[in-house]
Amino acid sequence: MKTPFESIIEDLAAATEVDIRIGTDRVAEITVADELVLVKPKDTGEETATIFAVVSEGELDETALRRALSLNLFGRGTLGGTVGLFIDSLVFSVDVTLSGLSAEDFAGRLAAFAQKSTEIAAAISSGDAGESPGKSDAPDLGRFIQV
């Protein structure tokens, strides 16, 4: 019996007429709008998957890391996803529940993810952290944190 992950990848391949294979590491590599997007099951039942893409690689300076952290704050610049450090790369990721999701809906989510991934990569490289708050917009955490 196929897992939800295997089913959605198979359905997506059939709907798009693109050969999408799940590797031995359980990762599916999909090119969406010239962006390499990877999909990997998150749980043992494979009902949830993590969609991820590299948004910056190579030498990472403090400025790029600060931009990534700024985008991550409350998920405001990442539509609720995260940007994290993996070796020498910044990776944008988001989790998606696969159960009950059609191939068309999943394709739409992949397209939206690829678009956001491109925007995040540009924001990190250009210094435009998008919707993330600046110092003047930052909440006074002292009001919320009691020591």
C-alpha distance (Angstrom), angle and dihedral (degrees) to the residues before:
residue distance angle dihedral
M1 . . .
K2 3.79 . .
T3 3.77 122.6 .
P4 3.83 119.5 -126.8
F5 3.82 87.4 -105.1
E6 3.81 93.5 54.5
S7 3.81 91.3 44.4
I8 3.81 95.9 50.9
I9 3.81 92.6 46.7
E10 3.82 90.8 48.3
D11 3.82 91.6 46.8
L12 3.82 91.4 47.1
A13 3.81 91.1 50.7
A14 3.80 90.9 50.1
A15 3.82 93.7 46.3
T16 3.81 94.2 48.1
E17 3.80 96.8 34.0
V18 3.80 88.6 -130.6
D19 3.79 122.0 134.3
I20 3.81 104.1 -118.7
R21 3.76 116.6 176.1
I22 3.76 130.9 -170.1
G23 3.80 109.1 -133.2
T24 3.76 125.6 -138.1
D25 3.81 86.6 -98.1
R26 3.86 87.6 60.6
V27 3.81 91.7 -113.0
A28 3.80 122.2 132.9
E29 3.81 115.8 -154.2
I30 3.80 113.8 -150.4
T31 3.80 128.6 175.5
V32 3.80 111.0 -143.2
A33 3.83 118.4 179.8
D34 3.82 90.4 -20.4
E35 3.81 90.4 -52.0
L36 3.82 120.0 118.9
V37 3.79 107.0 -130.9
L38 3.79 122.8 -175.2
V39 3.79 125.2 -155.8
K40 3.79 122.7 -163.8
P41 3.80 129.7 172.4
K42 3.79 111.9 -109.0
D43 3.79 102.2 -161.1
T44 3.78 135.4 39.4
G45 3.81 93.2 -107.3
E46 3.81 87.8 52.2
E47 3.81 91.6 -133.6
T48 3.81 92.4 128.4
A49 3.78 125.8 46.5
T50 3.77 134.7 -168.6
I51 3.80 115.8 -133.2
F52 3.79 111.8 -157.5
A53 3.79 143.3 169.0
V54 3.79 137.0 178.0
V55 3.81 110.1 -106.1
S56 3.81 98.8 176.6
E57 3.77 131.4 11.2
G58 3.76 139.1 178.1
E59 3.77 125.8 32.8
L60 3.80 108.1 10.0
D61 3.77 116.6 -159.4
E62 3.79 125.9 -159.3
T63 3.80 91.7 -100.8
A64 3.82 92.8 57.9
L65 3.79 91.2 47.2
R66 3.81 91.0 49.5
R67 3.81 90.1 50.9
A68 3.79 90.8 51.0
L69 3.80 91.7 49.3
S70 3.79 90.1 47.7
L71 3.81 90.9 53.8
N72 3.81 89.6 48.7
L73 3.80 95.3 55.5
F74 3.81 105.8 119.8
G75 3.83 87.6 -22.3
R76 3.81 89.1 -83.3
G77 3.80 96.2 135.6
T78 3.80 95.1 37.0
L79 3.82 102.8 47.7
G80 3.80 88.0 -114.1
G81 3.80 95.7 -46.8
T82 3.78 124.9 112.2
V83 3.77 138.0 -119.5
G84 3.79 112.3 -146.4
L85 3.77 140.1 172.9
F86 3.80 118.4 -106.7
I87 3.80 113.0 177.5
D88 3.85 102.0 -57.6
S89 3.80 96.8 -18.1
L90 3.77 137.6 84.3
V91 3.79 110.5 -135.0
F92 3.81 126.4 -162.9
S93 3.79 114.3 -150.6
V94 3.77 140.8 173.8
D95 3.80 131.9 -178.5
V96 3.78 121.4 -128.8
T97 3.81 130.3 -169.9
L98 3.80 107.9 -129.7
S99 3.80 102.0 -170.1
G100 3.79 109.9 106.4
L101 3.80 93.4 4.9
S102 3.81 116.4 132.0
A103 3.80 122.5 -138.0
E104 3.82 89.1 -112.4
D105 3.81 92.7 52.7
F106 3.80 90.5 46.6
A107 3.83 90.6 49.6
G108 3.81 88.6 52.2
R109 3.79 91.1 51.3
L110 3.79 90.8 48.9
A111 3.82 90.8 50.8
A112 3.82 91.8 48.9
F113 3.80 89.7 46.8
A114 3.81 92.2 50.5
Q115 3.82 90.4 49.8
K116 3.81 92.3 49.4
S117 3.80 90.3 45.3
T118 3.82 89.9 55.5
E119 3.81 90.5 48.2
I120 3.80 92.1 49.5
A121 3.81 92.0 48.8
A122 3.81 89.5 51.6
A123 3.81 92.4 46.7
I124 3.80 91.9 51.0
S125 3.79 93.8 47.7
S126 3.82 97.0 41.1
G127 3.75 100.2 39.6
D128 3.80 95.1 -118.0
A129 3.78 103.1 128.8
G130 3.78 91.5 -172.8
E131 3.77 115.2 -149.2
S132 3.78 96.4 -0.5
P133 3.78 113.3 121.5
G134 3.76 123.2 -106.7
K135 3.80 123.6 -139.3
S136 3.80 92.2 -84.7
D137 3.83 91.2 52.8
A138 3.79 96.2 45.4
P139 3.81 115.5 114.3
D140 3.78 119.1 -113.6
L141 3.79 96.9 -109.1
G142 3.80 90.1 -171.2
R143 3.81 86.8 75.8
F144 3.80 91.2 57.7
I145 3.77 103.1 36.5
Q146 3.77 119.4 69.9
V147 3.80 117.3 -169.1
